Amino acid sequence: MTEPRVRPATEADHERLRELTFESKAHWGYDRDFVRSWAEGLTFESKQERWVAELDGEIVAWAGLVPPANGVAVLDDLWVDPSSMGCGLGSRLFRLAADRARELGAKRLEWGAERHALGFYQKMGGNFLRTHVTEWGREGQWWGMEL
């Protein structure tokens, strides 16, 4: 595998980010039509900082960070193409987001944790904080870590 290139996301990347989000979420067996509709509705607010990881010029992972409010930054997005899972891209983007949150003055990083990614988040140093209602109206887990 060639060395991935990590860079800030641009507006021109948004369509690929939607597709990648769909591919990553659908990989876990969710209803593909429902996930497609949800992913197509993603908006990219300017308050979120986003980065992409590219391999051979193709975006294969991305992350989004909401800057801190009251000392807490939110990892709002972290998606990896299923064919690139396990290659360290998620870890690299997670660390980048945590480092950036720290630079922005955050004392803690929090995120909604996909149930299939709990082992990954434990490995990254995260801890379960509480349950919350997801944007899909389901009960999910909210995780975090001190920075």
FENCOR-V106841 format. One record per helix or strand of 2 or more residues. SS is the DSSP state (H for helix, E for strand). FROM is the first residue (numbers start at 0). TO is the last residue. Records with the same first field share a line. If there is no record, write none. Layout:
SS->FROM-TO / FROM-TO
//
This chain:
E->4-7 / 47-54 / 57-68 / 71-79 / 107-112 / 126-132 / 138-145
H->10-25 / 31-39 / 81-83 / 88-102 / 114-122
//
